Amino acid sequence: MKQLLIVRHAKSSWDAPELSDHDRPLSRRGKRDAPRMAQWLFEYGMIPGRIISSTAKRARKTAKEIAKRCDITERLELNRDLYFGEPENWIELLQETEPGAACVMLVGHNPGSEDFLEQLIGQYERLPTAAIAHVESPVERWTDFRIAAGGQLVTLQRPRELP
C-alpha cells in the first residue's frame, strides 16, 4: 500500500496585479493557513518521504512550510507539470518515485488537484486552498501507480475545519 497526500496551495494574494499568476505570493490568510495545515499534518503523523510542488510561488511557499514543520526540507522537489498539468502528469511524477517512499505529497493547483483526486477515488471532493487529501493506493510500487488501480480517500482536512 502506498500513501499519497494531495495538497492544494494555500490562499494566494491578488494585491499586486502586475505580478504574473506564477509569481503570486501567499495572502495573509495563506500565511496563516499553511503553518496550521503543516502542524495538523505533523500531528496526523503522515510524513511524506517525497514532496513534489508546483513551481508557482504560492505552491512553493506552502510546500516549504509543510517541509519545514515535518523536518523534510532536503526532499522538496519542484516540477512545473503540477502548475497547469493534467492528471496524467501527476501520475507520471508518481511513477518516477523511488520504491522506498511509502508516502508522497503533491502540492498543486485547481482544477488539477480536484481533477486528479476525483479520478483517483471516483468521486468529486472540493479542495479549497490549503486542503490536504490523504489517499491510500493499493499498489506496492510507485511504478505500478495507475488511476485504474483506484484509491481510497482516508481523510480530507480543510483549514476551516481546524480548531
MOZI-V694939 format. One record per helix or strand. SS is the DSSP state (h for helix, s for strand). FROM is the first residue (numbers start at 1). LEN is the number of residues. If there is no record, write none. Layout:
SS;FROM;LEN  SS;FROM;LEN
This chain:
s;2;7  s;12;1  h;21;3  s;26;1  h;28;17  s;50;4  h;57;13  h;73;3  s;76;3  h;81;4  h;87;9  s;103;6  h;112;10  s;132;6  h;142;3  h;147;3  s;152;6  h;159;3
